[in-house]
């Protein structure tokens, strides 16, 4: 497929990042976004396709209309044509600053405990056991159990915690989302 320029493509990618809540720039971001699109739009876009769109890999081709339609649905439009029409005559308002508190994994001490919570009445205590690897040490009203392990590079207050990969007793579980409706409401490093 030849590489044609689509003027609204960057605007669409910016809108996706705005809804996602942060820049999509790391390997795990593409995996997570793929899961989120499947969950919210009931459409599958592979992480490989997403990496090509964002230029994360060197092969950048013109995206298929179906790919643009899925991303447009994710940001609240019927399809890509509807997204394009909505942008006519508007100033570029698709980028901005995320105004929420966050906690990068590397700010949690090795072996440190993080308390996270979300509605309704969910609480986890997790221990940092690697640069971005965590293990559940206490679980209250959550489907995650003591001993479950997952990777997370950052925790955002007010945004959902999306875990593309969770391991229980060495077995890979399906992707997990915490705080789907209102996001995390508690982020606290234990003393």
Buried (B, 14 or more C-beta within 10 A) or exposed (E): EEEEEBEBBEBBBBBBBBBBBBEBEBEBBBBBBBBBBBEEBEBEBEBEBBBBBBEBEEEEEBBEEEBBBBBBBBBEBEBBEBBBEBBEEEEEEBEEEBEEEBBEBEEBEEEBBBBBBBEEEBBBBBBBBEEBBBBBBEBEEBEBEEEBBBBBEBBBBBBBBBBBBBBBEEEEBEBBBBBEEEBBEBBEEEE
